[in-house]
Amino acid sequence: MSKDKDKREKTVEEADDFNVEEFFEDDPTPEEKSEPTEADKLREELNKQKDSYVRLFAEYENYRK
């Protein structure tokens, strides 16, 4: 049991040392991004298709009523 307690205490100490600014230091801000990545393009296309599907489904439900 003391090993588990030591692990928890160590985790808490590590969390206290964690600095959010250092974690996100390398992430570019939206202004710094030059062009969307392939994943961003695919995510945007997926969102468009999902929106189209939801609208078509709503129109069909309205038609049925």
PDB file of N, CA, C, O and CB in Angstrom:
ATOM      1  N   MET A   1       0.809  -1.190   0.000  1.00  0.00           N
ATOM      2  CA  MET A   1       0.000   0.000   0.000  1.00  0.00           C
ATOM      3  C   MET A   1       0.852   1.253   0.000  1.00  0.00           C
ATOM      4  O   MET A   1       0.473   2.258  -0.601  1.00  0.00           O
ATOM      5  CB  MET A   1      -0.920  -0.002   1.182  1.00  0.00           C
ATOM      6  N   SER A   2       1.979   1.211   0.653  1.00  0.00           N
ATOM      7  CA  SER A   2       2.825   2.397   0.709  1.00  0.00           C
ATOM      8  C   SER A   2       3.379   2.737  -0.669  1.00  0.00           C
ATOM      9  O   SER A   2       3.636   3.904  -0.964  1.00  0.00           O
ATOM     10  CB  SER A   2       3.970   2.189   1.701  1.00  0.00           C
ATOM     11  N   LYS A   3       3.565   1.719  -1.521  1.00  0.00           N
ATOM     12  CA  LYS A   3       4.038   1.988  -2.882  1.00  0.00           C
ATOM     13  C   LYS A   3       3.000   2.779  -3.662  1.00  0.00           C
ATOM     14  O   LYS A   3       3.346   3.705  -4.395  1.00  0.00           O
ATOM     15  CB  LYS A   3       4.362   0.675  -3.614  1.00  0.00           C
ATOM     16  N   ASP A   4       1.716   2.416  -3.509  1.00  0.00           N
ATOM     17  CA  ASP A   4       0.646   3.141  -4.180  1.00  0.00           C
ATOM     18  C   ASP A   4       0.584   4.579  -3.699  1.00  0.00           C
ATOM     19  O   ASP A   4       0.387   5.501  -4.490  1.00  0.00           O
ATOM     20  CB  ASP A   4      -0.693   2.451  -3.952  1.00  0.00           C
ATOM     21  N   LYS A   5       0.753   4.764  -2.391  1.00  0.00           N
ATOM     22  CA  LYS A   5       0.721   6.106  -1.833  1.00  0.00           C
ATOM     23  C   LYS A   5       1.889   6.926  -2.373  1.00  0.00           C
ATOM     24  O   LYS A   5       1.725   8.100  -2.703  1.00  0.00           O
ATOM     25  CB  LYS A   5       0.759   6.055  -0.295  1.00  0.00           C
ATOM     26  N   ASP A   6       3.073   6.305  -2.463  1.00  0.00           N
ATOM     27  CA  ASP A   6       4.231   7.002  -2.996  1.00  0.00           C
ATOM     28  C   ASP A   6       3.997   7.404  -4.446  1.00  0.00           C
ATOM     29  O   ASP A   6       4.374   8.504  -4.850  1.00  0.00           O
ATOM     30  CB  ASP A   6       5.480   6.130  -2.881  1.00  0.00           C
ATOM     31  N   LYS A   7       3.372   6.517  -5.241  1.00  0.00           N
ATOM     32  CA  LYS A   7       3.081   6.829  -6.636  1.00  0.00           C
ATOM     33  C   LYS A   7       2.114   8.006  -6.738  1.00  0.00           C
ATOM     34  O   LYS A   7       2.297   8.889  -7.576  1.00  0.00           O
ATOM     35  CB  LYS A   7       2.500   5.601  -7.350  1.00  0.00           C
ATOM     36  N   ARG A   8       1.084   8.020  -5.886  1.00  0.00           N
ATOM     37  CA  ARG A   8       0.119   9.126  -5.908  1.00  0.00           C
ATOM     38  C   ARG A   8       0.796  10.431  -5.522  1.00  0.00           C
ATOM     39  O   ARG A   8       0.555  11.463  -6.148  1.00  0.00           O
ATOM     40  CB  ARG A   8      -1.062   8.839  -4.958  1.00  0.00           C
ATOM     41  N   GLU A   9       1.638  10.398  -4.503  1.00  0.00           N
ATOM     42  CA  GLU A   9       2.330  11.604  -4.079  1.00  0.00           C
ATOM     43  C   GLU A   9       3.252  12.107  -5.174  1.00  0.00           C
ATOM     44  O   GLU A   9       3.349  13.312  -5.406  1.00  0.00           O
ATOM     45  CB  GLU A   9       3.118  11.349  -2.801  1.00  0.00           C
ATOM     46  N   LYS A  10       3.926  11.193  -5.845  1.00  0.00           N
ATOM     47  CA  LYS A  10       4.818  11.586  -6.928  1.00  0.00           C
ATOM     48  C   LYS A  10       4.019  12.226  -8.064  1.00  0.00           C
ATOM     49  O   LYS A  10       4.445  13.223  -8.647  1.00  0.00           O
ATOM     50  CB  LYS A  10       5.613  10.367  -7.444  1.00  0.00           C
ATOM     51  N   THR A  11       2.866  11.649  -8.370  1.00  0.00           N
ATOM     52  CA  THR A  11       2.027  12.193  -9.429  1.00  0.00           C
ATOM     53  C   THR A  11       1.564  13.592  -9.071  1.00  0.00           C
ATOM     54  O   THR A  11       1.556  14.473  -9.930  1.00  0.00           O
ATOM     55  CB  THR A  11       0.825  11.286  -9.687  1.00  0.00           C
ATOM     56  N   VAL A  12       1.182  13.814  -7.837  1.00  0.00           N
ATOM     57  CA  VAL A  12       0.752  15.135  -7.396  1.00  0.00           C
ATOM     58  C   VAL A  12       1.905  16.118  -7.507  1.00  0.00           C
ATOM     59  O   VAL A  12       1.712  17.247  -7.959  1.00  0.00           O
ATOM     60  CB  VAL A  12       0.224  15.087  -5.952  1.00  0.00           C
ATOM     61  N   GLU A  13       3.094  15.709  -7.105  1.00  0.00           N
ATOM     62  CA  GLU A  13       4.249  16.589  -7.205  1.00  0.00           C
ATOM     63  C   GLU A  13       4.546  16.928  -8.656  1.00  0.00           C
ATOM     64  O   GLU A  13       4.878  18.072  -8.964  1.00  0.00           O
ATOM     65  CB  GLU A  13       5.468  15.946  -6.553  1.00  0.00           C
ATOM     66  N   GLU A  14       4.433  15.956  -9.550  1.00  0.00           N
ATOM     67  CA  GLU A  14       4.664  16.212 -10.960  1.00  0.00           C
ATOM     68  C   GLU A  14       3.618  17.173 -11.504  1.00  0.00           C
ATOM     69  O   GLU A  14       3.940  18.039 -12.317  1.00  0.00           O
ATOM     70  CB  GLU A  14       4.652  14.906 -11.752  1.00  0.00           C
ATOM     71  N   ALA A  15       2.380  17.033 -11.070  1.00  0.00           N
ATOM     72  CA  ALA A  15       1.314  17.916 -11.534  1.00  0.00           C
ATOM     73  C   ALA A  15       1.560  19.341 -11.068  1.00  0.00           C
ATOM     74  O   ALA A  15       1.250  20.290 -11.788  1.00  0.00           O
ATOM     75  CB  ALA A  15      -0.050  17.423 -11.036  1.00  0.00           C
ATOM     76  N   ASP A  16       2.113  19.502  -9.875  1.00  0.00           N
ATOM     77  CA  ASP A  16       2.410  20.840  -9.378  1.00  0.00           C
ATOM     78  C   ASP A  16       3.492  21.511 -10.216  1.00  0.00           C
ATOM     79  O   ASP A  16       3.498  22.734 -10.358  1.00  0.00           O
ATOM     80  CB  ASP A  16       2.841  20.779  -7.915  1.00  0.00           C
ATOM     81  N   ASP A  17       4.408  20.720 -10.772  1.00  0.00           N
ATOM     82  CA  ASP A  17       5.496  21.266 -11.571  1.00  0.00           C
ATOM     83  C   ASP A  17       5.085  21.538 -13.012  1.00  0.00           C
ATOM     84  O   ASP A  17       5.838  22.171 -13.753  1.00  0.00           O
ATOM     85  CB  ASP A  17       6.670  20.325 -11.548  1.00  0.00           C
ATOM     86  N   PHE A  18       3.918  21.079 -13.422  1.00  0.00           N
ATOM     87  CA  PHE A  18       3.467  21.207 -14.803  1.00  0.00           C
ATOM     88  C   PHE A  18       3.136  22.653 -15.109  1.00  0.00           C
ATOM     89  O   PHE A  18       2.412  23.304 -14.356  1.00  0.00           O
ATOM     90  CB  PHE A  18       2.250  20.313 -15.066  1.00  0.00           C
ATOM     91  N   ASN A  19       3.665  23.154 -16.211  1.00  0.00           N
ATOM     92  CA  ASN A  19       3.428  24.525 -16.631  1.00  0.00           C
ATOM     93  C   ASN A  19       2.676  24.503 -17.959  1.00  0.00           C
ATOM     94  O   ASN A  19       3.186  23.990 -18.955  1.00  0.00           O
ATOM     95  CB  ASN A  19       4.767  25.316 -16.755  1.00  0.00           C
ATOM     96  N   VAL A  20       1.479  25.051 -17.973  1.00  0.00           N
ATOM     97  CA  VAL A  20       0.636  25.013 -19.168  1.00  0.00           C
ATOM     98  C   VAL A  20       1.287  25.777 -20.319  1.00  0.00           C
ATOM     99  O   VAL A  20       1.228  25.325 -21.462  1.00  0.00           O
ATOM    100  CB  VAL A  20      -0.751  25.597 -18.862  1.00  0.00           C
ATOM    101  N   GLU A  21       1.897  26.910 -20.045  1.00  0.00           N
ATOM    102  CA  GLU A  21       2.513  27.703 -21.107  1.00  0.00           C
ATOM    103  C   GLU A  21       3.616  26.917 -21.814  1.00  0.00           C
ATOM    104  O   GLU A  21       3.753  26.995 -23.035  1.00  0.00           O
ATOM    105  CB  GLU A  21       3.080  29.006 -20.536  1.00  0.00           C
ATOM    106  N   GLU A  22       4.401  26.162 -21.046  1.00  0.00           N
ATOM    107  CA  GLU A  22       5.455  25.354 -21.656  1.00  0.00           C
ATOM    108  C   GLU A  22       4.863  24.246 -22.511  1.00  0.00           C
ATOM    109  O   GLU A  22       5.426  23.895 -23.548  1.00  0.00           O
ATOM    110  CB  GLU A  22       6.364  24.760 -20.581  1.00  0.00           C
ATOM    111  N   PHE A  23       3.738  23.694 -22.088  1.00  0.00           N
ATOM    112  CA  PHE A  23       3.103  22.607 -22.838  1.00  0.00           C
ATOM    113  C   PHE A  23       2.632  23.090 -24.206  1.00  0.00           C
ATOM    114  O   PHE A  23       2.775  22.374 -25.196  1.00  0.00           O
ATOM    115  CB  PHE A  23       1.919  22.028 -22.046  1.00  0.00           C
ATOM    116  N   PHE A  24       2.074  24.289 -24.271  1.00  0.00           N
ATOM    117  CA  PHE A  24       1.544  24.813 -25.524  1.00  0.00           C
ATOM    118  C   PHE A  24       2.524  25.740 -26.234  1.00  0.00           C
ATOM    119  O   PHE A  24       2.151  26.412 -27.196  1.00  0.00           O
ATOM    120  CB  PHE A  24       0.253  25.545 -25.265  1.00  0.00           C
ATOM    121  N   GLU A  25       3.749  25.783 -25.782  1.00  0.00           N
ATOM    122  CA  GLU A  25       4.729  26.707 -26.331  1.00  0.00           C
ATOM    123  C   GLU A  25       4.961  26.503 -27.821  1.00  0.00           C
ATOM    124  O   GLU A  25       5.108  27.481 -28.555  1.00  0.00           O
ATOM    125  CB  GLU A  25       6.028  26.565 -25.595  1.00  0.00           C
ATOM    126  N   ASP A  26       4.999  25.258 -28.287  1.00  0.00           N
ATOM    127  CA  ASP A  26       5.296  24.972 -29.679  1.00  0.00           C
ATOM    128  C   ASP A  26       4.069  25.018 -30.583  1.00  0.00           C
ATOM    129  O   ASP A  26       4.208  25.004 -31.806  1.00  0.00           O
ATOM    130  CB  ASP A  26       5.941  23.633 -29.784  1.00  0.00           C
ATOM    131  N   ASP A  27       2.863  25.075 -30.001  1.00  0.00           N
ATOM    132  CA  ASP A  27       1.654  25.124 -30.814  1.00  0.00           C
ATOM    133  C   ASP A  27       1.531  26.491 -31.472  1.00  0.00           C
ATOM    134  O   ASP A  27       1.617  27.516 -30.796  1.00  0.00           O
ATOM    135  CB  ASP A  27       0.405  24.818 -29.960  1.00  0.00           C
ATOM    136  N   PRO A  28       1.332  26.513 -32.774  1.00  0.00           N
ATOM    137  CA  PRO A  28       1.163  27.806 -33.428  1.00  0.00           C
ATOM    138  C   PRO A  28      -0.210  28.391 -33.115  1.00  0.00           C
ATOM    139  O   PRO A  28      -1.194  27.661 -32.998  1.00  0.00           O
ATOM    140  CB  PRO A  28       1.349  27.669 -34.947  1.00  0.00           C
ATOM    141  N   THR A  29      -0.267  29.698 -32.982  1.00  0.00           N
ATOM    142  CA  THR A  29      -1.547  30.356 -32.778  1.00  0.00           C
ATOM    143  C   THR A  29      -2.271  30.388 -34.114  1.00  0.00           C
ATOM    144  O   THR A  29      -1.640  30.176 -35.150  1.00  0.00           O
ATOM    145  CB  THR A  29      -1.367  31.794 -32.195  1.00  0.00           C
ATOM    146  N   PRO A  30      -3.563  30.642 -34.127  1.00  0.00           N
ATOM    147  CA  PRO A  30      -4.287  30.647 -35.402  1.00  0.00           C
ATOM    148  C   PRO A  30      -3.694  31.611 -36.419  1.00  0.00           C
ATOM    149  O   PRO A  30      -3.758  31.350 -37.620  1.00  0.00           O
ATOM    150  CB  PRO A  30      -5.731  30.998 -35.168  1.00  0.00           C
ATOM    151  N   GLU A  31      -3.125  32.709 -35.969  1.00  0.00           N
ATOM    152  CA  GLU A  31      -2.521  33.663 -36.896  1.00  0.00           C
ATOM    153  C   GLU A  31      -1.244  33.120 -37.525  1.00  0.00           C
ATOM    154  O   GLU A  31      -0.875  33.513 -38.631  1.00  0.00           O
ATOM    155  CB  GLU A  31      -2.225  34.967 -36.182  1.00  0.00           C
ATOM    156  N   GLU A  32      -0.560  32.201 -36.808  1.00  0.00           N
ATOM    157  CA  GLU A  32       0.709  31.673 -37.289  1.00  0.00           C
ATOM    158  C   GLU A  32       0.535  30.519 -38.269  1.00  0.00           C
ATOM    159  O   GLU A  32       1.478  30.191 -38.990  1.00  0.00           O
ATOM    160  CB  GLU A  32       1.546  31.224 -36.126  1.00  0.00           C
ATOM    161  N   LYS A  33      -0.639  29.892 -38.320  1.00  0.00           N
ATOM    162  CA  LYS A  33      -0.846  28.780 -39.227  1.00  0.00           C
ATOM    163  C   LYS A  33      -0.870  29.313 -40.657  1.00  0.00           C
ATOM    164  O   LYS A  33      -1.608  30.248 -40.967  1.00  0.00           O
ATOM    165  CB  LYS A  33      -2.159  28.020 -38.889  1.00  0.00           C
ATOM    166  N   SER A  34      -0.061  28.713 -41.519  1.00  0.00           N
ATOM    167  CA  SER A  34       0.017  29.201 -42.878  1.00  0.00           C
ATOM    168  C   SER A  34      -1.067  28.597 -43.762  1.00  0.00           C
ATOM    169  O   SER A  34      -1.748  29.327 -44.481  1.00  0.00           O
ATOM    170  CB  SER A  34       1.378  28.907 -43.453  1.00  0.00           C
ATOM    171  N   GLU A  35      -1.238  27.292 -43.724  1.00  0.00           N
ATOM    172  CA  GLU A  35      -2.262  26.657 -44.533  1.00  0.00           C
ATOM    173  C   GLU A  35      -2.792  25.438 -43.797  1.00  0.00           C
ATOM    174  O   GLU A  35      -2.085  24.829 -42.993  1.00  0.00           O
ATOM    175  CB  GLU A  35      -1.710  26.267 -45.923  1.00  0.00           C
ATOM    176  N   PRO A  36      -4.048  25.085 -44.078  1.00  0.00           N
ATOM    177  CA  PRO A  36      -4.622  23.936 -43.375  1.00  0.00           C
ATOM    178  C   PRO A  36      -3.943  22.627 -43.772  1.00  0.00           C
ATOM    179  O   PRO A  36      -3.515  22.452 -44.913  1.00  0.00           O
ATOM    180  CB  PRO A  36      -6.119  23.846 -43.653  1.00  0.00           C
ATOM    181  N   THR A  37      -3.857  21.735 -42.831  1.00  0.00           N
ATOM    182  CA  THR A  37      -3.261  20.439 -43.096  1.00  0.00           C
ATOM    183  C   THR A  37      -4.286  19.543 -43.773  1.00  0.00           C
ATOM    184  O   THR A  37      -5.453  19.909 -43.903  1.00  0.00           O
ATOM    185  CB  THR A  37      -2.741  19.793 -41.794  1.00  0.00           C
ATOM    186  N   GLU A  38      -3.847  18.374 -44.200  1.00  0.00           N
ATOM    187  CA  GLU A  38      -4.737  17.414 -44.836  1.00  0.00           C
ATOM    188  C   GLU A  38      -5.854  17.008 -43.874  1.00  0.00           C
ATOM    189  O   GLU A  38      -7.008  16.861 -44.280  1.00  0.00           O
ATOM    190  CB  GLU A  38      -3.950  16.175 -45.302  1.00  0.00           C
ATOM    191  N   ALA A  39      -5.506  16.829 -42.604  1.00  0.00           N
ATOM    192  CA  ALA A  39      -6.509  16.458 -41.604  1.00  0.00           C
ATOM    193  C   ALA A  39      -7.547  17.570 -41.436  1.00  0.00           C
ATOM    194  O   ALA A  39      -8.738  17.291 -41.295  1.00  0.00           O
ATOM    195  CB  ALA A  39      -5.833  16.152 -40.253  1.00  0.00           C
ATOM    196  N   ASP A  40      -7.101  18.823 -41.451  1.00  0.00           N
ATOM    197  CA  ASP A  40      -8.033  19.944 -41.339  1.00  0.00           C
ATOM    198  C   ASP A  40      -8.985  19.984 -42.526  1.00  0.00           C
ATOM    199  O   ASP A  40     -10.178  20.246 -42.367  1.00  0.00           O
ATOM    200  CB  ASP A  40      -7.271  21.266 -41.234  1.00  0.00           C
ATOM    201  N   LYS A  41      -8.458  19.724 -43.706  1.00  0.00           N
ATOM    202  CA  LYS A  41      -9.293  19.718 -44.911  1.00  0.00           C
ATOM    203  C   LYS A  41     -10.331  18.604 -44.836  1.00  0.00           C
ATOM    204  O   LYS A  41     -11.501  18.812 -45.158  1.00  0.00           O
ATOM    205  CB  LYS A  41      -8.424  19.553 -46.174  1.00  0.00           C
ATOM    206  N   LEU A  42      -9.896  17.425 -44.412  1.00  0.00           N
ATOM    207  CA  LEU A  42     -10.819  16.297 -44.294  1.00  0.00           C
ATOM    208  C   LEU A  42     -11.869  16.546 -43.219  1.00  0.00           C
ATOM    209  O   LEU A  42     -13.036  16.196 -43.393  1.00  0.00           O
ATOM    210  CB  LEU A  42     -10.052  15.014 -43.985  1.00  0.00           C
ATOM    211  N   ARG A  43     -11.457  17.150 -42.107  1.00  0.00           N
ATOM    212  CA  ARG A  43     -12.394  17.456 -41.029  1.00  0.00           C
ATOM    213  C   ARG A  43     -13.450  18.453 -41.513  1.00  0.00           C
ATOM    214  O   ARG A  43     -14.628  18.319 -41.183  1.00  0.00           O
ATOM    215  CB  ARG A  43     -11.644  18.019 -39.798  1.00  0.00           C
ATOM    216  N   GLU A  44     -13.030  19.446 -42.289  1.00  0.00           N
ATOM    217  CA  GLU A  44     -13.961  20.436 -42.829  1.00  0.00           C
ATOM    218  C   GLU A  44     -14.948  19.771 -43.795  1.00  0.00           C
ATOM    219  O   GLU A  44     -16.146  20.047 -43.750  1.00  0.00           O
ATOM    220  CB  GLU A  44     -13.190  21.572 -43.542  1.00  0.00           C
ATOM    221  N   GLU A  45     -14.443  18.900 -44.663  1.00  0.00           N
ATOM    222  CA  GLU A  45     -15.309  18.186 -45.603  1.00  0.00           C
ATOM    223  C   GLU A  45     -16.303  17.292 -44.859  1.00  0.00           C
ATOM    224  O   GLU A  45     -17.475  17.217 -45.229  1.00  0.00           O
ATOM    225  CB  GLU A  45     -14.464  17.344 -46.577  1.00  0.00           C
ATOM    226  N   LEU A  46     -15.833  16.620 -43.815  1.00  0.00           N
ATOM    227  CA  LEU A  46     -16.716  15.781 -43.008  1.00  0.00           C
ATOM    228  C   LEU A  46     -17.817  16.614 -42.368  1.00  0.00           C
ATOM    229  O   LEU A  46     -18.976  16.200 -42.352  1.00  0.00           O
ATOM    230  CB  LEU A  46     -15.917  15.043 -41.929  1.00  0.00           C
ATOM    231  N   ASN A  47     -17.472  17.775 -41.844  1.00  0.00           N
ATOM    232  CA  ASN A  47     -18.472  18.642 -41.228  1.00  0.00           C
ATOM    233  C   ASN A  47     -19.503  19.106 -42.248  1.00  0.00           C
ATOM    234  O   ASN A  47     -20.687  19.201 -41.926  1.00  0.00           O
ATOM    235  CB  ASN A  47     -17.802  19.848 -40.575  1.00  0.00           C
ATOM    236  N   LYS A  48     -19.071  19.397 -43.472  1.00  0.00           N
ATOM    237  CA  LYS A  48     -20.001  19.802 -44.527  1.00  0.00           C
ATOM    238  C   LYS A  48     -20.947  18.662 -44.867  1.00  0.00           C
ATOM    239  O   LYS A  48     -22.152  18.875 -45.005  1.00  0.00           O
ATOM    240  CB  LYS A  48     -19.237  20.250 -45.784  1.00  0.00           C
ATOM    241  N   GLN A  49     -20.414  17.454 -45.003  1.00  0.00           N
ATOM    242  CA  GLN A  49     -21.242  16.297 -45.328  1.00  0.00           C
ATOM    243  C   GLN A  49     -22.226  15.993 -44.197  1.00  0.00           C
ATOM    244  O   GLN A  49     -23.382  15.654 -44.450  1.00  0.00           O
ATOM    245  CB  GLN A  49     -20.361  15.072 -45.606  1.00  0.00           C
ATOM    246  N   LYS A  50     -21.770  16.114 -42.966  1.00  0.00           N
ATOM    247  CA  LYS A  50     -22.640  15.860 -41.822  1.00  0.00           C
ATOM    248  C   LYS A  50     -23.766  16.884 -41.787  1.00  0.00           C
ATOM    249  O   LYS A  50     -24.918  16.527 -41.539  1.00  0.00           O
ATOM    250  CB  LYS A  50     -21.838  15.894 -40.506  1.00  0.00           C
ATOM    251  N   ASP A  51     -23.451  18.143 -42.029  1.00  0.00           N
ATOM    252  CA  ASP A  51     -24.463  19.192 -42.051  1.00  0.00           C
ATOM    253  C   ASP A  51     -25.488  18.919 -43.150  1.00  0.00           C
ATOM    254  O   ASP A  51     -26.691  19.076 -42.940  1.00  0.00           O
ATOM    255  CB  ASP A  51     -23.808  20.571 -42.256  1.00  0.00           C
ATOM    256  N   SER A  52     -25.006  18.514 -44.315  1.00  0.00           N
ATOM    257  CA  SER A  52     -25.889  18.196 -45.428  1.00  0.00           C
ATOM    258  C   SER A  52     -26.826  17.045 -45.059  1.00  0.00           C
ATOM    259  O   SER A  52     -28.022  17.107 -45.340  1.00  0.00           O
ATOM    260  CB  SER A  52     -25.070  17.841 -46.678  1.00  0.00           C
ATOM    261  N   TYR A  53     -26.299  16.016 -44.442  1.00  0.00           N
ATOM    262  CA  TYR A  53     -27.097  14.864 -44.027  1.00  0.00           C
ATOM    263  C   TYR A  53     -28.159  15.270 -43.013  1.00  0.00           C
ATOM    264  O   TYR A  53     -29.314  14.862 -43.132  1.00  0.00           O
ATOM    265  CB  TYR A  53     -26.197  13.775 -43.438  1.00  0.00           C
ATOM    266  N   VAL A  54     -27.787  16.059 -42.029  1.00  0.00           N
ATOM    267  CA  VAL A  54     -28.725  16.466 -40.983  1.00  0.00           C
ATOM    268  C   VAL A  54     -29.855  17.293 -41.592  1.00  0.00           C
ATOM    269  O   VAL A  54     -31.016  17.133 -41.216  1.00  0.00           O
ATOM    270  CB  VAL A  54     -27.998  17.271 -39.876  1.00  0.00           C
ATOM    271  N   ARG A  55     -29.518  18.173 -42.526  1.00  0.00           N
ATOM    272  CA  ARG A  55     -30.551  18.992 -43.165  1.00  0.00           C
ATOM    273  C   ARG A  55     -31.492  18.125 -44.005  1.00  0.00           C
ATOM    274  O   ARG A  55     -32.708  18.312 -43.965  1.00  0.00           O
ATOM    275  CB  ARG A  55     -29.906  20.081 -44.045  1.00  0.00           C
ATOM    276  N   LEU A  56     -30.937  17.181 -44.762  1.00  0.00           N
ATOM    277  CA  LEU A  56     -31.763  16.295 -45.568  1.00  0.00           C
ATOM    278  C   LEU A  56     -32.681  15.452 -44.683  1.00  0.00           C
ATOM    279  O   LEU A  56     -33.852  15.257 -45.008  1.00  0.00           O
ATOM    280  CB  LEU A  56     -30.883  15.391 -46.436  1.00  0.00           C
ATOM    281  N   PHE A  57     -32.159  14.962 -43.582  1.00  0.00           N
ATOM    282  CA  PHE A  57     -32.954  14.174 -42.654  1.00  0.00           C
ATOM    283  C   PHE A  57     -34.092  15.014 -42.076  1.00  0.00           C
ATOM    284  O   PHE A  57     -35.217  14.532 -41.950  1.00  0.00           O
ATOM    285  CB  PHE A  57     -32.072  13.620 -41.528  1.00  0.00           C
ATOM    286  N   ALA A  58     -33.805  16.260 -41.727  1.00  0.00           N
ATOM    287  CA  ALA A  58     -34.839  17.150 -41.182  1.00  0.00           C
ATOM    288  C   ALA A  58     -35.912  17.418 -42.230  1.00  0.00           C
ATOM    289  O   ALA A  58     -37.100  17.428 -41.906  1.00  0.00           O
ATOM    290  CB  ALA A  58     -34.218  18.484 -40.702  1.00  0.00           C
ATOM    291  N   GLU A  59     -35.516  17.632 -43.468  1.00  0.00           N
ATOM    292  CA  GLU A  59     -36.492  17.838 -44.534  1.00  0.00           C
ATOM    293  C   GLU A  59     -37.365  16.600 -44.715  1.00  0.00           C
ATOM    294  O   GLU A  59     -38.574  16.724 -44.914  1.00  0.00           O
ATOM    295  CB  GLU A  59     -35.785  18.186 -45.850  1.00  0.00           C
ATOM    296  N   TYR A  60     -36.785  15.434 -44.652  1.00  0.00           N
ATOM    297  CA  TYR A  60     -37.543  14.197 -44.800  1.00  0.00           C
ATOM    298  C   TYR A  60     -38.528  14.035 -43.648  1.00  0.00           C
ATOM    299  O   TYR A  60     -39.677  13.648 -43.863  1.00  0.00           O
ATOM    300  CB  TYR A  60     -36.597  12.988 -44.869  1.00  0.00           C
ATOM    301  N   GLU A  61     -38.088  14.329 -42.427  1.00  0.00           N
ATOM    302  CA  GLU A  61     -38.983  14.243 -41.267  1.00  0.00           C
ATOM    303  C   GLU A  61     -40.144  15.204 -41.426  1.00  0.00           C
ATOM    304  O   GLU A  61     -41.281  14.857 -41.108  1.00  0.00           O
ATOM    305  CB  GLU A  61     -38.222  14.542 -39.962  1.00  0.00           C
ATOM    306  N   ASN A  62     -39.878  16.403 -41.911  1.00  0.00           N
ATOM    307  CA  ASN A  62     -40.949  17.380 -42.135  1.00  0.00           C
ATOM    308  C   ASN A  62     -41.917  16.875 -43.210  1.00  0.00           C
ATOM    309  O   ASN A  62     -43.128  17.057 -43.084  1.00  0.00           O
ATOM    310  CB  ASN A  62     -40.357  18.753 -42.547  1.00  0.00           C
ATOM    311  N   TYR A  63     -41.404  16.257 -44.243  1.00  0.00           N
ATOM    312  CA  TYR A  63     -42.225  15.713 -45.306  1.00  0.00           C
ATOM    313  C   TYR A  63     -43.150  14.625 -44.757  1.00  0.00           C
ATOM    314  O   TYR A  63     -44.332  14.573 -45.095  1.00  0.00           O
ATOM    315  CB  TYR A  63     -41.345  15.157 -46.434  1.00  0.00           C
ATOM    316  N   ARG A  64     -42.593  13.756 -43.902  1.00  0.00           N
ATOM    317  CA  ARG A  64     -43.397  12.681 -43.333  1.00  0.00           C
ATOM    318  C   ARG A  64     -44.536  13.194 -42.463  1.00  0.00           C
ATOM    319  O   ARG A  64     -45.612  12.598 -42.421  1.00  0.00           O
ATOM    320  CB  ARG A  64     -42.523  11.763 -42.525  1.00  0.00           C
ATOM    321  N   LYS A  65     -44.300  14.278 -41.786  1.00  0.00           N
ATOM    322  CA  LYS A  65     -45.327  14.843 -40.884  1.00  0.00           C
ATOM    323  C   LYS A  65     -46.404  15.479 -41.712  1.00  0.00           C
ATOM    324  O   LYS A  65     -47.367  16.016 -41.165  1.00  0.00           O
ATOM    325  CB  LYS A  65     -44.721  15.881 -39.897  1.00  0.00           C
TER     326      LYS A  65
END
